Amino acid sequence: MKNKTKIILFGAGGHAVSAIDVIEKTKKFKILFVLDKFDGKIGKYKVFRQKKQLKFYKKYTNKAFISIGQIKNPNIRRKLHENLLKEKFILPSIVSPYAYVADSTKIGAGTIVMHHAILNAKSEVGQNCIINTRALIEHSVKIENNCHLSTGCIVNGDSHIKNGTFLGSGSIIIQGLKIGKDVIIGAGKIIKKNVSNKKVFK
């Protein structure tokens, strides 16, 4: 069997638990350790308090993944993503073997597509995104960088989701809409018209 790619994870919270399961199921990566604000364990993996600058950890591997979740805002993930790229880390896209991704779909670096998500034809997902369990992205949807589509949300065809936006569990975006930057759409909300930047729907 081909050697697995060594990778470091950043973030040991709740989202990391699910992300680790996806990473393990791909059978492509060997998680060396996880960095966070404490020392401990997450599952079978060691968690170390991050005390050094990012470049220090590059001696272990140049592959990294952000396993921090995104609910209140995208700023932590966004800043860390920028800093990792500055230090020339490589952030692979990670796709669950239980997800469906059309051949014509594009997925950016550092994005995770979780179990049973569906990305249909000609959809496009940017960098550093979370496409969570059972999320449905229909044909020709464009999702920009740093977005989080939570569990079971639906984005209908030809819609455009801009940078940093969060879609809560079970939310629905009607076809052909434009959703602005850094928008928060709460669980179960149905959006039927375009949304401007930084709007919040609870």
N, C-alpha and C positions, 0 to 999 in steps of 0.2 A: 504494500500500500504506500502511496505517495506520502512523503513527510508532511506533517501538518504545519501550517504557518503559525509561528509564535506571535502572540498578541498580548498587549496590556490593556486592561479596562480601567476607565476612569468613572468611578461612582459605584457605591455598594448599597444603594437603597432598594426600594421595592421594585422599581423598573429593572434594576440589574438582575434580580432573580429570574424574571421572565426572559430577559435578553440572554442570560447565560444558557438557559435551556435551548433557545433558538440556536445559539452559537454551537453548542454541543451537538445538536441534531444535524447540523450541516456536515459534521465530521471533517471540516477543513482547517480548523484552528485549534491551537494549543494555548489555553489561557495560562500565562505565566504567573500573574498576580493581579490584584485589583488595588487601585489607589483611591483614597478618600480622606476624610478628616479624622480617622481613628485607626487604631490597630485592632485586628480581630480576624473573623472569618466570615465568608458568605458561602454556604454550602461547603464544598471541599476545598475552596480556594482561600488563600491568605489575603487579608486586606492590610495594607500598610498606610500609615499616615503619610501624606505627601509632604515631605520636608524639603525636598530639593527642587531646583528649577527643572522644567520639562526636559531640557537637553541631557540632564543626568541620566534619565531613564532610557534614553535612546541606546545606551550601550547594551541593553538586554534585547531589544528589538526595535525596529523602526515602524512597526505596525501598531496602531492604537485604535481603540473604539471607545466612544462616549456612551456610558451606560447610566447616565443621569437622566431622570425623567423630566417632563416639561408640563407643568399645569398652570402655575401663576403667570409665568412669562418665559420667553426663550433666552433670556440674556445670559444665564450661566452656560448653557450649552453653546450658544453662539460665540461667546468670548473664548471658551475653551477650544472650540473648533478652529477659530482664527489663530490662536496661539500654537496649537499643534501643527497647523499648516506652515506657520512661520518657522517652526523648528524642523520642517521637512519630514514630519511623520507621514506615513501613508495610512489613510483611513479606508479600509475596504468596505464595500457594500455587503451586507449580510442578509440573505434571503432564506427563510425557512423552507425546507423541502416539502412542507405541507401547505405552502402558499401557491396560488396560481398567478403566474406572471406571463403575460402574452409576449410572444417573440418580438413584437414591435414596440414594447415598453422600454423606456430608458430609466435607469435608477442611478442617482448620484452617489459619489463617494461618502462613506460614513453613515449612510442610511440603513436602517434595519426594517425588513418586511417580516412581520411575525406570523405565527401559525394561522392558517386558513384565511389570510387576507387574499383579496382578489384584485389584480391590476389588469384591466382589460386593454384591448388593442389601442395602440398609439397614445397611451397615457405616458406622462413624464413626471418623475419625482426628482427633486433637486437633492443637494447635499445635506447631510446631518439631519435627516428627517426620521421620525418614528411613524411607521405605518402599523398600527397595533392589531391585535387579534381580531379576525373577522371583519376588518375594515374593507369596504368595497369602493374601488376607484373605477369609474366607468370609462368608456372610450374617450380618447382625445382630451382628457383632463390634464391640466398643467398644475403641478404643485411646486412652488419655489422652495428655496433652502430653509432649513431650521423650523419646519412645521411638524406638528404632532397631530396625527389623526387617531383618535382614541378608539377603544373597542367598539366594534359594530357600527361605526358611522358610515354614511353613504354619501359619496360625492358623484352626482350624476353627470352625464356626458357633456363635454365641451366647457366645463367650468374651469375657473382659474383661481387658485388659492395662493395668495402672495406671502412673502417672507415672514416667518415667525408666528404664523397663525396656529391656534389650537382649536380643534374640533372635538367636543366632548362625546362621551359614549352615546351611541344611538342617534346622534344628530344627523340631519339630512340636508344636503345642499341640492336644491332643484337645478335642473339642467341649464347650462349656459350662463351661469352667474359668475360675477367677479367678487371675490372676497378679499378685502384689503390687507395691508401689513399689520402684524401684531394684534389681530382680532382674537377674541375669546368667545367661542360659542359653546354654551352650556349643554349638558347632557339632555338628549331628547328634543332639542330645539329643531324646528323645521324652518329653513331660510328660503324665502320665496322671491327675494329681490337683492340687488347688489348691496354690498356692505362696504363702507368707507373705512379707512385705516383706524386702528386702535379702538374700535367699537367693542362693547362687551354685552353679550346676551346671556343672562343667567336664567 
